[in-house]
Amino acid sequence: MTTDRWTAEQAHDWNSRIGWLVGCNFSPSTAGNQLEMWQSETFDIETISKELEWAAEIGMNTIRLYLHDLLFTESPDNFLERIETVLSIAESNGIGVVPVLFDGVWNPKPRLGVQREPAPRLHNSMWVQSPGSEIFYDRSRWPGLRDYVQKVIGKFQDDSRVIAWDLFNEPDQVDTVTLTLGSRDEKIKTATELVSQVFNWGREISPSQPLTVGIWEYNTEWQPAENTLNELILDRSDIISFHCYEPREKLTAVIESLKTYGRPLLCTEWLARTAGSTVDLLEVFAEHGVGAINWGFVDGRTQTRFPWRSWTEPVTDEEPWFHELLHRDGSPYDVKEVETFRRLTSLHT
């Protein structure tokens, strides 16, 4: 039996306890995707520890952390142990974790084992979807995902190191698979059904942390795009999470639009310098009391210092950084940016 969505009062109580969340989408610089981060052969505790120390040093108190269903399917106990390890490392640095269970972006054909090398200067060239398209578009295989969702949430359902559960990242994002099926509408329809199931599975566990799925697409008025998936997300999320890679005026419009839903707001992706989403926008999040988790931290195998357009045209090493804050030696890309993080987090956290 599923329990109900949190009331707005419960969500605001959680928000008052948790305070202002500031952090990054975290993948160690030595991992190019979720599988490379977590698989035993490439699980790099040393780098994870070092880079989370750096995150704490600039004032971060939160990371958003991508998991993957194939890792659980392969070896549930080992995967849960590795999650425990990372939670402990994060806690030792005063950092809480927002795990992401599924992801609808980039390569729809994930495979366990040795991952291919990143293509030169190509943004997120190794990243993989979860579940892969073979499962995503085959409803008969969805029940197999229930055990993953419920065992992971159930293991950490009362764990104070887990801040919230982000159930599915951009589940309807455009990819080549939708093109072969004829339209993006098919992915939106399928995603709506699957996300509804994932919410149900999470509700059955009834964790002490909120459940959420992020809004990432907007209309010309900077309100959530009107489709069945966004309607479901806004109706079932305990807190409203969202992505916004826009400049100040548009970011402010998105925040004002989402405030009308009467729940705490958490931006789980932002920072795209050459698109106008720059570090000074941390001031906007602070002013509105909106949690801010930027994309990326240390330049590495994800190569997300290069822009999205690297998929459609060549870019050079001299390209201004798109995401990421630090070089691999821990030095900042821009000293003023790091000072902004330290200043605002010292004032507001």
C-alpha positions in Angstrom: 0.0 0.0 0.0 1.4 3.4 -1.0 1.5 6.2 1.5 0.5 9.7 0.6 2.7 12.5 -0.7 4.0 14.7 2.1 1.9 17.7 3.1 3.3 21.1 2.3 3.8 21.6 6.1 5.9 18.4 6.3 8.0 19.6 3.4 8.6 23.0 4.9 9.5 21.4 8.3 12.1 19.3 6.4 13.4 22.4 4.8 13.7 24.3 8.0 15.7 21.4 9.5 18.0 20.9 6.5 18.8 24.6 5.9 20.3 26.0 2.7 21.7 23.3 0.5 24.7 24.2 -1.7 26.8 21.7 -3.6 27.5 19.9 -6.9 26.6 17.0 -9.0 29.5 14.8 -8.0 31.5 12.3 -10.0 35.2 11.9 -9.2 37.5 13.2 -11.9 38.7 9.6 -12.5 35.2 8.4 -13.6 33.5 9.2 -16.9 30.1 7.8 -16.0 28.1 6.2 -13.2 29.3 2.7 -14.0 33.0 3.7 -13.9 32.4 5.5 -10.6 30.9 2.5 -8.8 32.3 -0.7 -10.4 34.9 -2.4 -8.2 37.7 -2.1 -10.6 37.4 1.6 -10.9 35.9 2.6 -7.5 38.4 5.2 -6.5 38.0 5.9 -2.8 41.2 8.0 -2.7 40.0 10.5 -5.3 36.4 10.6 -3.9 37.8 11.4 -0.5 40.2 14.1 -1.7 37.6 15.8 -3.9 34.9 15.8 -1.3 37.4 17.5 1.1 37.8 20.2 -1.6 34.1 20.5 -1.9 33.8 21.1 1.9 36.6 23.6 1.8 34.7 25.9 -0.5 31.5 25.7 1.6 29.5 22.9 -0.1 27.3 20.8 2.2 25.5 18.7 -0.4 26.3 16.4 -3.4 23.9 14.9 -5.9 25.1 11.4 -6.6 24.1 9.2 -9.6 23.5 5.5 -9.0 22.6 2.9 -11.7 20.2 -0.1 -11.8 22.7 -2.4 -13.5 25.1 -2.1 -10.6 22.4 -3.3 -8.2 21.4 -6.1 -10.6 25.0 -7.4 -10.8 25.7 -7.4 -7.1 23.2 -5.8 -4.7 25.2 -6.2 -1.5 28.5 -4.9 -3.0 26.7 -1.9 -4.5 25.0 -1.1 -1.3 28.3 -1.3 0.6 29.9 1.1 -1.8 27.0 3.6 -1.4 27.6 3.2 2.4 31.3 4.0 1.9 30.6 7.2 -0.1 27.9 8.3 2.4 30.5 7.9 5.2 33.2 9.9 3.3 30.7 12.6 2.6 29.5 12.8 6.2 33.1 13.1 7.4 33.2 16.3 5.4 29.9 17.6 6.6 28.3 16.8 3.3 24.8 15.3 2.8 23.8 13.3 -0.3 20.9 13.4 -2.8 21.0 10.0 -4.6 19.7 9.8 -8.2 18.2 6.4 -9.0 17.5 6.7 -12.7 18.6 8.9 -15.6 17.1 9.5 -19.0 20.1 11.3 -20.6 22.9 10.4 -23.0 23.8 6.9 -24.1 20.7 4.6 -24.0 22.7 1.4 -24.2 24.6 1.0 -20.9 26.8 -2.0 -20.4 28.7 -3.2 -17.4 32.4 -3.8 -17.5 35.3 -1.8 -18.9 33.9 1.5 -20.2 35.1 3.1 -23.5 37.5 6.0 -23.3 36.0 9.5 -23.5 36.0 11.0 -27.0 38.3 14.0 -27.1 36.7 17.3 -26.0 33.2 15.8 -26.1 30.8 16.8 -23.3 29.8 13.8 -21.2 30.7 11.4 -24.0 30.6 8.3 -21.7 27.5 9.0 -19.6 24.7 6.3 -19.8 21.0 6.1 -19.2 19.4 4.1 -16.4 17.5 2.0 -17.2 18.8 1.5 -20.7 16.3 1.7 -23.6 15.9 -2.1 -23.6 14.2 -2.0 -20.2 12.8 1.5 -20.5 10.6 0.6 -23.5 9.7 -2.9 -22.3 7.1 -2.6 -19.7 7.3 -6.4 -18.9 10.7 -5.7 -17.4 9.7 -2.8 -15.2 8.9 -5.1 -12.2 12.6 -6.0 -12.1 13.4 -2.4 -11.3 11.2 -2.4 -8.2 13.6 -4.4 -6.1 16.4 -1.9 -7.0 14.3 1.1 -5.9 13.0 -0.4 -2.8 16.2 -2.1 -1.5 18.3 1.1 -2.1 15.7 3.4 -0.5 14.9 0.9 2.2 18.6 0.5 3.2 18.9 4.3 3.8 15.3 5.3 4.5 16.1 6.7 8.0 19.7 7.7 7.3 20.4 11.3 8.1 23.2 11.3 5.6 20.7 11.1 2.8 19.0 14.5 2.3 16.4 13.6 -0.4 15.7 10.9 -3.1 15.9 12.2 -6.7 14.1 9.3 -8.4 14.7 10.0 -12.1 16.9 12.6 -13.9 15.3 14.1 -17.0 13.3 10.9 -17.8 11.9 12.3 -21.1 15.1 13.9 -22.4 15.5 13.7 -26.2 17.8 10.9 -27.5 18.4 8.9 -30.7 16.1 6.1 -29.5 13.1 8.4 -29.5 13.9 9.4 -33.1 13.8 5.8 -34.2 10.4 5.4 -32.6 9.1 8.4 -34.5 8.6 11.1 -31.9 9.6 12.4 -28.6 5.9 11.9 -27.5 6.7 8.2 -27.1 9.4 8.9 -24.6 7.3 11.3 -22.7 4.4 8.8 -22.5 6.7 6.0 -21.5 8.5 8.1 -18.9 5.2 9.3 -17.4 4.2 5.7 -16.8 7.5 4.5 -15.4 8.0 7.6 -13.2 4.6 7.0 -11.7 5.6 3.4 -10.9 8.9 4.6 -9.3 7.0 7.1 -7.1 4.7 4.2 -6.1 7.6 2.0 -5.2 9.2 4.7 -3.2 6.0 5.6 -1.4 5.7 1.9 -0.3 8.9 2.3 1.6 7.9 5.7 3.1 11.4 7.0 3.8 12.1 9.9 6.2 13.5 11.9 3.3 11.4 13.6 0.6 10.9 12.1 -2.9 11.3 14.3 -5.9 11.8 14.3 -9.7 13.2 17.5 -11.3 11.5 19.8 -13.8 13.9 20.7 -16.6 11.8 22.0 -19.5 9.9 25.3 -19.6 7.5 27.2 -21.8 8.0 30.8 -23.1 6.7 32.2 -19.8 9.3 30.1 -17.8 6.6 27.9 -16.4 7.0 24.1 -16.5 6.3 22.8 -20.0 2.8 21.4 -20.2 2.9 17.6 -20.6 1.8 14.5 -18.7 5.2 14.0 -17.2 5.5 17.4 -15.6 2.0 17.3 -14.4 2.8 14.0 -12.6 6.1 15.3 -11.2 4.5 18.5 -9.8 1.6 16.5 -8.3 3.7 13.8 -6.6 7.0 15.4 -5.6 7.4 16.2 -1.9 9.7 19.1 -2.7 10.0 20.8 -6.1 13.4 20.2 -7.7 14.3 21.7 -11.0 17.1 22.4 -13.5 17.9 25.8 -14.9 20.9 26.8 -17.0 19.6 30.2 -17.8 20.9 33.8 -17.0 19.7 35.8 -14.0 16.4 37.2 -15.3 15.2 33.8 -16.6 16.4 31.9 -13.5 14.4 34.4 -11.3 11.3 33.9 -13.5 11.6 30.1 -13.1 12.0 30.4 -9.3 8.9 32.7 -9.1 6.9 30.3 -11.2 7.8 27.3 -9.1 7.2 29.1 -5.8 3.5 29.1 -6.7 3.4 25.3 -5.9 3.9 26.1 -2.2 6.8 23.8 -1.5 10.5 24.1 -0.9 12.6 24.5 -4.0 15.9 22.7 -4.9 17.8 23.4 -8.1 19.6 20.2 -8.8 21.4 21.4 -12.0 22.7 24.9 -12.9 26.0 26.5 -14.0 26.7 26.8 -17.8 29.0 29.8 -18.1 28.8 30.4 -21.8 25.0 30.0 -21.7 24.8 32.8 -19.1 24.4 30.6 -16.0 27.4 31.8 -14.0 28.6 31.4 -10.4 27.4 34.8 -9.4 23.8 33.4 -9.7 24.5 31.7 -6.4 23.3 35.1 -5.0 19.9 34.6 -6.6 19.5 31.1 -5.0 20.6 32.5 -1.6 18.2 35.5 -1.9 15.3 33.2 -2.6 16.3 30.4 -0.2 16.5 27.9 -3.0 19.0 25.0 -2.8 21.7 25.1 -5.4 23.5 22.1 -6.8 25.6 23.0 -9.8 26.7 20.6 -12.5 30.2 19.3 -12.0 33.1 19.9 -9.7 36.6 18.8 -10.8 37.5 18.7 -14.4 37.9 15.0 -15.5 36.7 12.1 -17.6 33.1 13.4 -17.9 34.7 16.4 -19.9 31.8 18.6 -19.0 34.1 21.6 -19.0 33.3 21.5 -22.7 29.9 22.8 -23.9 26.9 20.9 -25.1 27.6 22.2 -28.6 30.7 20.0 -28.7 28.3 17.3 -29.9 27.5 19.3 -33.1 30.8 21.2 -33.8 34.5 20.9 -32.9 35.8 22.8 -29.9 39.3 23.5 -28.7 41.1 23.2 -25.3 40.9 27.0 -25.1 37.1 26.9 -25.0 35.9 28.8 -21.8 34.8 26.2 -19.2 31.1 25.3 -19.4 30.7 23.4 -16.1 33.2 22.4 -13.4 34.9 24.6 -10.8 38.3 23.1 -10.1 41.3 21.7 -12.0 42.5 18.2 -11.2 45.1 19.5 -8.7 42.3 21.3 -6.7 43.1 24.8 -7.9 40.1 26.9 -9.0 39.2 27.6 -12.6 38.4 31.1 -11.4 39.5 32.2 -7.9 36.6 34.7 -7.7 34.1 31.9 -8.2 35.4 30.0 -5.2 35.4 33.1 -3.1 31.7 33.6 -4.0 30.9 30.0 -2.8 32.8 30.6 0.4 31.3 34.0 1.1 27.7 33.1 0.5 27.8 29.7 2.3 29.4 31.3 5.3 26.6 33.8 5.4 23.6 31.5 4.7 24.4 27.9 5.9 
